[in-house]
Every structure is written in C-alpha cells, then in structure tokens.
Amino acid sequence: QVQLVESGGGSVQAGGSLRLSCAVSGYTYSNYCMGWFRQAPGKWRSGVATIDSDGSTSYADSVKGRVTISKDKDKNTLYLQMNSLKPEDTAMYYCAADPILYPCTVLAGTSGMDYWGKGTLVTISS
C-alpha cells in the first residue's frame, strides 16, 4: 500500500548539483521517519540523510555541508538537494520510510527501514 517513487537522478560532472525527489503515497508520511540511502555496485548500502516527523535531520559525515534533506507535507514529497557532488557520490539512491524508527538517524535507518523505493541512479564523473 505504501509507495515511494524516486526521481531526479542523472549524470553530472564533479562539482555539480542534483535535486532528488521522492513521491510518497499510501500513508500519512508526515508521521514517518524518512531518509535517503545509497548503494554503489559491490558496496554496502549506506545512509545519506534522514528527517523525522518534526523535521529534525541527520546526515552522513561524508555528505555534511553538501546535501540537504527536506520534505513538503502538502505535496507528500521528500527531497534531497545535493551540491558539490563528487565521483564517490555515484550510486543508486533510494528513498525509504519507517513509521516507528527511533532514533530517526542515518545510523539507525541504515540497519533497516520498512519501505523502500526502487531507486534513482546518480552518476558523477570526474
């Protein structure tokens, strides 16, 4: 019933920017812990950013200062603004949500979220 659909991925050069979107349907997502995660081929999935029901955010050390997670409750959409992109940011980016995850942080979310989107690919060239 819960649907998460990512969009906004693409190919950009290092130093560029991308804005990822996650359209949410099937539940009142404002009450959920939500986040962005990424996985490159042959590597472990890692957390990028999370945002809780009150708007508090958590970021991976590798992206702090370069990305911003936000949500628009009226539009039922989650966003990830990424700036100063680096080749190591190349990965499949997934939107995820969990109704009760606490604390709502990158570390906690990486261990398991209830719902996931199918991903949007981000490729950063040197």
GIWO-V659718 format. One record per residue. N is the residue number from 1. RES is the residue in one small letter. SS is DSSP state (A for helix, B for strand, O for the rest). D_CENTER is the distance of its C-alpha to the mean C-alpha in Angstrom with 2 decimals. Layout:
BEGIN
n->N res->RES ss->SS d_center->D_CENTER
n->N res->RES ss->SS d_center->D_CENTER
END
This chain:
BEGIN
n->1 res->q ss->O d_center->20.12
n->2 res->v ss->O d_center->16.46
n->3 res->q ss->B d_center->14.70
n->4 res->l ss->B d_center->11.12
n->5 res->v ss->B d_center->11.34
n->6 res->e ss->B d_center->9.01
n->7 res->s ss->B d_center->10.93
n->8 res->g ss->O d_center->11.53
n->9 res->g ss->O d_center->11.47
n->10 res->g ss->B d_center->14.78
n->11 res->s ss->B d_center->17.09
n->12 res->v ss->B d_center->17.84
n->13 res->q ss->B d_center->20.04
n->14 res->a ss->O d_center->19.32
n->15 res->g ss->O d_center->19.15
n->16 res->g ss->O d_center->17.67
n->17 res->s ss->O d_center->14.73
n->18 res->l ss->B d_center->12.18
n->19 res->r ss->B d_center->10.42
n->20 res->l ss->B d_center->7.83
n->21 res->s ss->B d_center->8.49
n->22 res->c ss->B d_center->8.14
n->23 res->a ss->B d_center->11.69
n->24 res->v ss->B d_center->12.61
n->25 res->s ss->B d_center->16.18
n->26 res->g ss->O d_center->18.56
n->27 res->y ss->O d_center->18.13
n->28 res->t ss->O d_center->17.96
n->29 res->y ss->A d_center->14.31
n->30 res->s ss->A d_center->15.34
n->31 res->n ss->A d_center->16.68
n->32 res->y ss->O d_center->13.66
n->33 res->c ss->B d_center->11.35
n->34 res->m ss->B d_center->7.80
n->35 res->g ss->B d_center->4.53
n->36 res->w ss->B d_center->1.65
n->37 res->f ss->B d_center->4.99
n->38 res->r ss->B d_center->7.51
n->39 res->q ss->B d_center->11.18
n->40 res->a ss->O d_center->14.12
n->41 res->p ss->O d_center->17.43
n->42 res->g ss->O d_center->19.49
n->43 res->k ss->O d_center->17.06
n->44 res->w ss->O d_center->15.37
n->45 res->r ss->O d_center->11.80
n->46 res->s ss->B d_center->10.24
n->47 res->g ss->B d_center->7.74
n->48 res->v ss->B d_center->6.06
n->49 res->a ss->B d_center->5.78
n->50 res->t ss->B d_center->6.97
n->51 res->i ss->B d_center->9.31
n->52 res->d ss->O d_center->12.46
n->53 res->s ss->O d_center->15.00
n->54 res->d ss->O d_center->16.85
n->55 res->g ss->O d_center->14.21
n->56 res->s ss->O d_center->14.28
n->57 res->t ss->B d_center->11.42
n->58 res->s ss->B d_center->10.92
n->59 res->y ss->B d_center->10.00
n->60 res->a ss->O d_center->10.97
n->61 res->d ss->O d_center->14.38
n->62 res->s ss->O d_center->13.79
n->63 res->v ss->O d_center->11.57
n->64 res->k ss->O d_center->13.29
n->65 res->g ss->O d_center->15.11
n->66 res->r ss->O d_center->13.29
n->67 res->v ss->B d_center->9.92
n->68 res->t ss->B d_center->9.57
n->69 res->i ss->B d_center->7.27
n->70 res->s ss->B d_center->9.58
n->71 res->k ss->B d_center->10.83
n->72 res->d ss->B d_center->14.05
n->73 res->k ss->O d_center->15.88
n->74 res->d ss->O d_center->18.66
n->75 res->k ss->O d_center->16.70
n->76 res->n ss->O d_center->14.47
n->77 res->t ss->B d_center->11.43
n->78 res->l ss->B d_center->7.99
n->79 res->y ss->B d_center->7.31
n->80 res->l ss->B d_center->5.97
n->81 res->q ss->B d_center->9.42
n->82 res->m ss->B d_center->10.23
n->83 res->n ss->O d_center->13.91
n->84 res->s ss->O d_center->16.46
n->85 res->l ss->O d_center->14.71
n->86 res->k ss->O d_center->16.45
n->87 res->p ss->A d_center->17.48
n->88 res->e ss->A d_center->15.81
n->89 res->d ss->A d_center->12.35
n->90 res->t ss->O d_center->13.44
n->91 res->a ss->B d_center->11.58
n->92 res->m ss->B d_center->10.23
n->93 res->y ss->B d_center->6.50
n->94 res->y ss->B d_center->5.80
n->95 res->c ss->B d_center->4.80
n->96 res->a ss->B d_center->7.04
n->97 res->a ss->B d_center->9.68
n->98 res->d ss->B d_center->12.85
n->99 res->p ss->O d_center->15.92
n->100 res->i ss->O d_center->17.47
n->101 res->l ss->O d_center->15.43
n->102 res->y ss->O d_center->17.08
n->103 res->p ss->O d_center->16.45
n->104 res->c ss->O d_center->12.90
n->105 res->t ss->O d_center->11.79
n->106 res->v ss->A d_center->9.80
n->107 res->l ss->A d_center->13.15
n->108 res->a ss->A d_center->13.90
n->109 res->g ss->A d_center->10.73
n->110 res->t ss->A d_center->11.09
n->111 res->s ss->O d_center->14.54
n->112 res->g ss->O d_center->13.74
n->113 res->m ss->O d_center->11.97
n->114 res->d ss->O d_center->14.20
n->115 res->y ss->B d_center->12.42
n->116 res->w ss->B d_center->10.28
n->117 res->g ss->O d_center->10.01
n->118 res->k ss->O d_center->11.91
n->119 res->g ss->O d_center->9.53
n->120 res->t ss->B d_center->10.08
n->121 res->l ss->B d_center->11.90
n->122 res->v ss->B d_center->11.79
n->123 res->t ss->B d_center->15.19
n->124 res->i ss->B d_center->16.56
n->125 res->s ss->B d_center->20.32
n->126 res->s ss->O d_center->22.67
END
